[in-house]
């Protein structure tokens, strides 16, 4: 899985070192479907990465 971030028309990608079957991906929520331990782990990794990106963006815009 990869997260793509675009800031000022510049893109950056971050690898999560996680993978899932495409049928388990919820496109509209951008999260893994279900409540399995694996789904919870991947969704937590996504949330953690998004939070780090937001914190970095806030820091850089100061």
C-alpha positions as CSV (number, residue, x, y, z in Angstrom):
1,X,0.0,0.0,0.0
2,X,1.1,3.5,-0.8
3,X,-0.1,6.9,0.3
4,X,0.2,9.7,-2.2
5,X,0.3,13.3,-1.0
6,X,0.2,16.4,-3.3
7,X,1.3,19.8,-2.0
8,X,1.7,22.8,-4.2
9,X,1.3,20.6,-7.3
10,X,4.2,18.3,-6.1
11,X,3.5,14.7,-5.3
12,X,5.2,12.4,-2.8
13,X,4.4,8.8,-2.1
14,X,4.9,6.9,1.1
15,X,5.0,3.1,1.3
16,X,3.2,1.5,4.3
17,X,4.9,-1.9,3.8
18,X,1.4,-3.5,4.0
19,X,-0.7,-5.3,1.4
20,X,-4.2,-6.5,1.1
21,X,-6.4,-8.2,-1.4
22,X,-8.1,-5.5,-3.6
23,X,-11.6,-6.9,-2.7
24,X,-10.9,-5.9,0.9
25,X,-10.4,-2.2,0.1
26,X,-13.2,0.3,0.7
27,X,-12.6,2.9,-2.0
28,X,-15.0,5.5,-0.6
29,X,-13.5,5.3,2.9
30,X,-9.9,4.7,1.8
31,X,-9.6,2.0,4.5
32,X,-9.6,-1.8,4.7
33,X,-13.0,-3.4,5.1
34,X,-13.8,-5.4,8.2
35,X,-12.7,-5.7,11.8
36,X,-10.0,-8.4,11.6
37,X,-6.7,-7.9,13.4
38,X,-5.1,-7.4,10.0
39,X,-7.6,-4.8,8.9
40,X,-7.3,-3.0,12.2
41,X,-3.5,-3.0,11.9
42,X,-3.5,-1.6,8.4
43,X,-6.1,1.0,9.1
44,X,-4.1,2.1,12.2
45,X,-1.0,2.4,10.0
46,X,-2.9,4.6,7.5
47,X,-4.2,6.8,10.4
48,X,-0.7,7.1,11.9
49,X,0.8,8.1,8.5
50,X,-1.9,10.6,7.8
51,X,-1.4,12.2,11.3
52,X,2.3,12.4,10.7
53,X,1.8,14.1,7.3
54,X,-0.6,16.6,8.9
55,X,1.8,17.4,11.7
56,X,4.6,17.9,9.3
57,X,2.5,20.1,7.0
58,X,1.5,22.2,10.0
59,X,5.2,22.5,11.1
60,X,6.4,23.5,7.7
61,X,3.8,26.1,7.2
62,X,4.8,28.0,10.4
